[in-house]
Amino acid sequence: MTAVRGIRGATTVELDDPIEIVAATRELLLELIECNGIVSEQVAGVWFTTTADLRSEFPAVAARQLGWVDVPLLCGQEMPVPGGNPRSIPRCIRTMILLNTDREQSQMCFVYQRRAQAIKDELDRVRAGDLPEPAHLSEGAPA
């Protein structure tokens, strides 16, 4: 049965530079395409987000350059969580690909590159039952 599955990925850049943002996003998308066997006709849509310190280019430019001209794309900015949330990664680009597929969600390959590998490490801890506390609780603020 065909269903829509979500595929996550993230990467980072060293500078808020248009060339670097597009190159890193392209590298991320190419790895996601390869490890999931994605063809553009399967893609229902793609969301990209960036941290507030990236403003010089839309990551979706990389998808257009790969030929995803009929795929709906959306770029947004991540919410700034106050207090220097430890789960925040500077100069981070994230994506969520919505894919029409017969495969199960557990068969989707997620990709985390560069400093964004920390996201995968946290997901692995959550899967193992080590749930992170919300930032406002770990700082001793009232709930």
C-alpha positions in Angstrom: 0.0 0.0 0.0 1.4 3.4 -0.9 1.7 5.9 1.9 3.4 9.2 2.5 6.5 8.8 4.6 8.7 11.5 6.1 12.4 11.4 5.6 14.6 13.7 7.8 18.0 15.1 7.2 20.2 17.9 8.4 23.6 19.4 7.8 25.5 22.5 8.8 27.7 25.2 7.2 30.5 27.2 8.5 29.4 30.5 7.1 26.1 32.3 6.1 27.2 32.1 2.5 24.9 31.4 -0.5 27.3 29.1 -2.2 28.0 27.2 1.0 24.3 26.8 1.8 23.4 25.5 -1.6 26.4 23.2 -1.8 25.8 21.7 1.7 22.1 21.3 1.0 22.8 19.6 -2.4 25.2 17.2 -0.7 22.6 16.3 1.9 19.9 15.8 -0.7 22.1 13.6 -2.9 22.8 11.3 0.1 19.1 11.2 1.0 18.2 10.4 -2.7 20.9 7.7 -2.8 20.1 5.9 0.5 16.3 6.1 -0.1 16.3 5.4 -3.8 14.2 8.6 -4.4 12.9 9.6 -7.8 11.4 13.1 -8.0 8.0 11.7 -9.1 7.6 10.1 -5.6 8.3 13.4 -3.7 5.0 14.9 -2.4 6.8 18.0 -1.0 10.0 19.1 0.8 10.3 21.4 3.8 13.6 23.1 4.6 14.4 25.1 7.7 17.4 27.0 8.7 18.5 28.4 12.0 18.2 32.2 12.4 21.9 32.7 11.6 21.4 31.6 8.0 19.8 34.2 5.8 21.8 34.6 2.6 20.0 31.9 0.5 17.1 29.5 0.4 18.2 25.8 0.8 15.4 24.9 -1.7 17.6 26.3 -4.5 19.6 23.1 -4.3 16.5 21.0 -4.9 15.6 23.1 -8.0 19.2 22.7 -9.3 18.7 18.9 -8.9 15.7 19.1 -11.2 12.9 19.0 -8.7 11.0 21.7 -10.6 7.5 20.1 -10.1 8.0 19.4 -6.4 6.4 21.7 -3.9 9.2 23.3 -1.7 8.9 25.4 1.4 11.6 27.2 3.4 11.2 28.4 6.9 13.2 29.5 9.9 13.5 27.4 13.1 12.0 28.8 16.2 14.5 30.4 18.6 14.2 28.5 21.8 15.3 30.8 24.7 18.0 30.0 27.1 20.6 28.6 24.7 18.8 25.2 24.3 21.4 22.5 24.1 19.6 20.9 21.2 20.2 24.0 19.0 23.0 23.7 16.4 24.3 26.9 14.9 24.2 27.4 11.1 22.0 24.3 10.6 19.9 23.3 7.6 17.2 20.7 8.1 14.9 19.0 5.7 11.8 16.9 5.7 11.0 15.1 2.5 7.5 13.7 2.1 7.7 10.6 -0.1 5.0 8.5 -1.7 6.2 5.0 -1.2 5.2 1.4 -0.6 8.0 1.1 2.0 7.5 1.2 5.8 8.5 4.2 7.8 11.1 2.1 9.6 12.8 1.5 6.2 13.4 5.2 5.6 17.0 6.3 5.8 17.7 9.6 7.6 20.9 11.5 7.0 22.7 13.8 9.4 25.9 15.4 8.2 28.7 17.5 9.8 27.7 19.0 13.2 24.1 17.9 12.6 25.3 14.4 13.5 24.4 15.5 17.1 20.7 15.3 16.1 21.1 11.6 15.2 22.9 11.0 18.5 20.0 12.5 20.4 17.5 10.5 18.4 19.4 7.3 19.3 19.3 8.2 23.0 15.5 8.9 22.8 15.0 5.5 21.0 16.9 3.9 23.9 14.5 5.5 26.4 16.7 8.4 27.5 14.2 11.2 27.0 15.6 14.7 27.2 14.0 17.1 29.7 12.4 20.3 28.3 14.9 23.2 28.6 12.7 25.1 31.0 12.7 22.2 33.5 16.4 21.5 33.3 17.2 25.2 34.1 15.1 25.0 37.3 12.3 27.4 36.0 8.8 26.7 37.2 6.8 24.4 34.9 
